[in-house]
Amino acid sequence: MSLTINDTLEHPSAPASMPTAIAAALAERFAHTAAARDLAGGTPKVERDLLRASGLLRLSIPKEYGGLGASWAETFAIVRQLTRADSSVGHVFAFHHLQLATLRLFGQPAQWEPWLADTARHDWFWGNALNPLDKRTVATRIDGGREFSGHKSFCSGALDSDMLLVSALEDNAEGKLLIAAVPTKRPGITLFEDWDNMGQRQTDSGSATFEKVAVAEGEILSNPGPLSSPRACLRPRAGAAGVRQRLPGDCRRGLRRGAQLHPGAGPAVAGVARRRGDRGSVRAAPLR
């Protein structure tokens, strides 16, 4: 790739569209192999490393911490570029930036400022083992913090990540939700490749176990803490937007080749295929 994010950093007068150009080049490359990789499953390691090298993991980080200082509108535009080409890679990219936003939503500057600076400096990829609907992980108080033990499902972006947001319920009558930021390789964390969801097989969304994982008090995002701001509702939106944009194109290409919808595709997918199939070409059968 002739463009690099360093061009933007080294030349302040460079056009603001340069991250968009880098994302377009990556998206073109990802699109060529997206369908085959989804069929194969596993971690999109090559694609994740390309994102690391591109500098786009710094996109939403403010410039004073070494990032590109993109607005959320600009960040979501890049997310949509990538997810139109590859919904799985776009998903983990979106989740990375949503984890960074979560640090700022739930934590204090003394916590998130060093994490953002280190992310920009080292091109860390953030994943999550947060899923608050899965309540099987508990936090037990120990000297200097908590100890997390239990299981989590749907840990998007966790595999091949450098840092994780994790959640647990306090092991007491109140059962308060705690969210913490920890290194992925911390002793006691085990991630599993047990995710197999058609169209999203490479989102690294498998399960995790925690065996007496030590979490320092300063790693817990307790002030203001989770569920503290309406902005938190933005977390699940970005990835879904790109998946919706990717699906019609995939349907059109498949129908042109005479492909048949999987019997378990369901009315939502079949309806999109029927509405978006090219005029005059083979269309999905009417719903019964």
Buried (B, 14 or more C-beta within 10 A) or exposed (E): EEBBBEBBBEEEEEEEEBBBBBBBBBBEBBBEBBBEBBEEBEBBEEBBEBBBBBBBBBBBBBEEBBBBBBEBEBBBBBBBBBBBBBBBBBBBBBBBBBBBBBBBBBBBEEBBBEBBBBBBEEBBBBBBBBBBEBBBBBBEEEEEBBBBBBBBBBBBBBBBBBBBBBBBBBBEEEEEBBBBBBEBEBEBBEBBEEBEEEBBBBBBBBBBBBEEBBBEEBBBBBEEBBEEEEEBEBBEEBBEBBBBBBBBEBBBEBBEEEBEBEEEBEEEBBBBBBEBBEEEEBBBEEEE
